[in-house]
Amino acid sequence: MLLDISGEPVGHSRKHNGDKSKSMELPRHVTIGHDVLESVGDICTSLHLKGPAIIVDDINTKKIAGDHIEEILKSQKFMVTQITIDDADIKNLELVKAEISKTKAEIVLGVGGGKPIDMAKLGSYQLQKPFLSIPTAASHDGIVSSQASIKDNGERRSFKTHTPLAVIADTKIIADSPYRLLAAGAGDVLSNLTAVRDWILAKKLRNEYFSSSAATLSELSANMILESADMIKPRLGESAWIVAKALVSSGVAMSIAGSSRPASGSEHMFSHALDKIAEKPAYHGEQCAIGAIMMMYLHGGNWQMLRSALIKIKVPVTAKELKIDKDVIIEALTLAPSIREDRYTILSGGLTQEAAEEMALETGVVN
Ligand SMILES: [Zn+2]
């Protein structure tokens, strides 16, 4: 089946070379903190959103936050409907859009990890309705970005949609989510370090559009995690706050750039390659973090420092910890350059199997 959606496919982003004008879409309202979920109604009111509202969640996030958001909004006289999805695919996207149309929703709240947020983001974008992102875990920067991914014919595809009008990140809920998700989120932010290096390379070698403010903010987000690596621990509200804040600023860096460039380079291509070929891929942020160790090695940067920060946060740094075979890691490395040929990175010249093996060995990813 061909995917017929109106988002801009990520692989076909506009060229900015020579552009004298630049527009950016940033979130208008960001709230991060303990119990901030309670203010969801007030935030809608402050944004002049009157409803009706639709809550997009999944079976888990419905219990964690969806039902409670419905209660809060109803107590403030909003008309509310909930739609509980079971995947991020065309079928669920159509269900979400049909429900938005049926209820004449003017507020679309995505409540969850990746899937409900992606479906709410994409559905609201296509029907041009305001979208609010309410993450229940901080596992990747999709909670703030304008990118949405959807399964099409068994394959994941990324689309550029719109930036959330508001982000409400309740650190009490995020701290209660499984620690592995938070650690993966920290890994996703740390992978900005190699994404920015790839971007600088593309600017130097391909004269690609480059925003130093977006690159600086992206690195700053990663540095927040590097500097706080000792403080990122399970069941600590402060840890949830650090990671959520870094993910938000990483998302803003992408909004400034108008693309995922500041936070997605060769390490993300490696992760996307793993998603394609691994029998059971690990979390996005975990795969990107391991990719970042190896890409930092290729860039000649301090990959050891990155690796030790990941170890402190308990993000996997070996194929064994990822539960992915050595051969699959090597194959993903050689496949990575073909994942997004329009995006110039350190891998753009290609990578031989021998070089891939040596890099994975040298960095301790495989043994
Ligand atoms: Zn990512």
Boltz pocket constraint, residues with backbone or C-beta under 6 A from the ligand:
constraints:
  - pocket:
      binder: B
      contacts: [[A, 140], [A, 141], [A, 188], [A, 263], [A, 264], [A, 268], [A, 284], [A, 288]]
      max_distance: 6.0
